[in-house]
Amino acid sequence: MELIGKTSIHPVVFYSGKISGYTTWVLLLLSWLNVFSVAGHSALFLKYGSCGLFLIGLLFTVMSLINLGKSTTLGLPSKDTVFKTSGIYRFSRNPMYIGFNCFTLASMLYTLNIAVILLGVYSIVIYHLIILGEEAFLEQRFHQAYTDYKRLVKRYL
């Protein structure tokens, strides 16, 4: 199992986007645990909404990891992999990124902190660029099978 592959966009942009997103998630968890809070005062429905978004993100991420199994890598795999189109991948080409974006949006909603919002927006934009790079890679690797899949299944939902 290959954990870290080649980045689909410039490595500095790739990793800065990942770290920005991960930072928002950590700040959300620290706020939830009352260890360190960057959360501002927001309406209760935003707090509950953020919890709901986080749970939806967890569902998408876990289902994606289960489907990918040992094919899961950070970046593009250098070894041959099996093209996965079953399970949650029948409904979305990028369920893991949907999950990640839900985590990030939950962080932004819960904290209403300008730094978290800026980091979150940056990471969501970078994740989209990563997806575009991954799509080019998948078209090269799987040719017509991926082109057909793209026609049938949406990028997000």
N, C-alpha and C positions, 0 to 999 in steps of 0.2 A: 504494500500500500504506500503510495507516494503522497506525502502530506503537503509539500510545497512544490508547486509547479512554476512555470514561466508566467509572468504577468501579461495580461492581454492589452494593457496600455503602459505608458511609461512607469517604471517602478516607483518613482517618487510620488507621482500622482496616485497610483494604485494604493500604495501603503499609507499615504497621508489620508486618503479617503476612508480606508479601512479603520485606521486609528481614530479618525474623527468620529466615525460611527460607534466604534467600541467605547470611546470616551463617554458619549451620550448615554450609552446603556449602563455603564458603571455608575455614572452620576445619578441615574434614575434608581438603580438598586440601592445605592448609598442613601438616597433620600427616603426610599421606602423603609429602610432599616433604621432610620434616624441616626445614622453614623455621621453623616455630613450632608447638609442639605443646601442645594442651590435653588430649591423650589420657591417660587414667588407665591403670592396669594392668588389662587384661581378658584373659580366656581367649582362646587362639588361635582357637577356633572362632567367637568373636564377631567377631574381626578379619576372618577369612575370610568369615563370614556378611555382614558389612557390605560387603565388596567385591562379593559376589554380589548383594546388594540394590542397590548402586550401579549395577552392570551391567544389572540388570533395569530400573531407573529410566531408564538411558540408552536402552535399547531402546524403552521406552514413549514417552519424550520425542521421540526422533528419528522414530519411526514417526508420532507425532502431528503433528510439524512437517511431515513430508513430505506427510501427508494434507491438512493445513490449507493448506499453501502460502502464498499471498499473503493468505489470510484471517486469518492469525495476528496477534493484537493483544494488548496488555497492557490488559485491560479489555474493555468492550463496544464493538463497532464502531458508528460513527455512520452509515457508508455501508452500502448494501445488500451483503449477502454471500450466498453460495450455502450452502444447508443441506447439510452433509457427513454422510453416513451409511455411507460405504464404507470399505474398508480396516480399520484397527484400530477405527474407530468402529462397526463391526458388532458388536463384543464389549464395548465400554465407551463410555459417553457422555463420560467424562472421562479418557482415557488420559494426557493431559499431566499432570494432577494426580496420577494414580497414579505417574507417573515422578517428579514433584517430591516426593511423599510418600516414595517409596523413597529418594531422595537424602537427605532429612531423617532418616529412620529409620536409614539407613546411618551418618550422622554421629553420631547419638545412640548407636548400638551401638558404633561404633569408639572414640569418645572416652570414653564413660561419664562425661562431665563434666556436673555439675549445671546449669551455665549453658546448655550446648548442649542438654541435655534440656528445660529450661524453654522456651528459644527454639523448639525443635523442636515441642513439644506446642502451643505458642501458634500457630505457623505452620500446623500441620495443622488445628487448629480453625478458624482464619481461612480457610484454603483451602476447608473445607467450607461455611462461610458464603458465600464468594464463589460457589461452585458453586450454592448455593440461589438466590442473586441472579441468576446467569446463566440458570438454568432458567426463572425468571419472565420474563426478557427474551426467551428463545427461544420460550416459549409465546405471548408477545404478537406476536413477529415472524413465526413460522412456523405458528401456530395448530394445526390438526388434524394436520398433518404431524409436528410435534414431539410432540404428545400420543400419536400412534400409535408414534412412535419410542421414547418413554419406556416405553410398555407392553411393547415388544419387547426393549429393551436396558437392562441394569442401569446404575445410576449409576456404580459402580466396576467390579466384576467379578462 
